[in-house]
């Protein structure tokens, strides 16, 4: 079953990143004065993120990858906080910064997820400076 667990773990890693990117993207379009029900699609992605983390914890544990299981646990705990923040109608700009912090944890799951180390983009310096300036605001 190791091969199957590896396959599913890879699936979980990828889906964790997909949902984090979707959450961040949706938050960009959420009005500052939103009501929690206006963010139901974001909550859907958070729920799916938590589900992928639960599965990732199980598969990583089965494979003896304790460090990776801990990463999934941290991401899941942060997803719980994000869901509460949505219910409390925390500003989208604050939530985006929180999602980016969670994404940094997810980036450790695979080397190809490390956005800050990408060399394929000719405007990397511009993008990095823009991301860091948005995080500071």
N, C-alpha and C positions, 0 to 999 in steps of 0.2 A: 503493500500500500504506500510505500515511500514515494514512488513515482506519481501516484495519484495526489498525494498530499503536496508534493512539489508543484504539480500543475495547478492545483487549487490555490496554493499560497501565492503563486505568481498572479493568478486572476485577482485575488484579494488585494495585493499590492497595487496593481494597476487601477482597480476600481476605487480604492481609497484616494488615489491622486485625482482620478476623474471627478469624483464628487467634491473634493476640495476646490478644484478649479471651477467647477460649476457653481458652487456656493459663492466663491469670490466674484465670479462674473455676474451672477444675479444681484449680489449686493451693490454692484456699481450702478444698477438701474433702480434701486429702491429709494424712494423719497425719504428725506430726513425725518419728516413727521408721519411716518407710516404707522398703521395699526397692525398688531401682530398677525391678524388674518391676511394682511396684504403680503406676507412673507411665507405663505403656505408652501410654495414650491421650494423655497430654501429649506424649510423644515423637512420636506420630503427628502431632499438630498442629505440632510443631517441624519435622518433616520436610516437611510441606505448606507451612509458612511459608518454609522454605528454597527449595522449588521455586517458589513464587510470586515470591520475590526474584530467583531466577535468570531467570525469564521477564521480570520487571519491568526488570532490568538490560538485557536484550536489547532490549526494546521502547523503553525510554527512550533507549538508545544509538542505535537506529535513527532515532529522532525528533530526535536531537541534544540531548537533555535531560541533559547531563552531570551537573548537580547532583542531579537526581532519581536517576540511575543510582548516584551515590555514596551516596545515602540507602539505596537498596536493598542496596548492598554492605555498609554499616554494619550494617543490620538483620540481614543474612545472617550476618555475622561474630558478632554477638551471639547469634544463634540457635544457632550452633555451640557457643558457650560455655555456653549454657543446657542443651544436650543433654549436654555433658560434666558439668555440675553435677548433672543428674539421675542420671547414671551414678555419680557420686561421693556421691549421696544428701545433697546440700546441703539444709538446712532449707527447707520451703515458704515460710516468712515471708521468708527472704532472697531466694528465687527470685522471689517476688511483687514485691519492690522492684526487682529486676533487670528483670523483664518490664515494669514501669511505665516504667523508663528507656528501654527499647527502644520502648515505645508512644509516648513523647514524640517520638522520631525519626519514627515512622510518622505521627504527627499533622501533621507538616510536609508530607506528601504532598497533603493537601487541607484547605482551610479548615474544612470541616464536620467534620473529624476532631478538631479542637482542643477536647477535652472541657472544659478549664479556662475556655474563653471562652463556654460555653453560657449563654444568657440565658433559655432557655425553661423552665428549672426554677426554681420559686419557692423552693426550699430550697437553692439553689446554695451559699450561704455555709456552710450546715450540712454539705453534702456535701464541699465543698473542705476545710473544717477537719477533717472526719473522715478524708479521704484523706491529708492532710498529717500528721495525728497517727499514722495507721497506718504511714506511711512512716518516721516518726521512731522507731517502736518496734522 
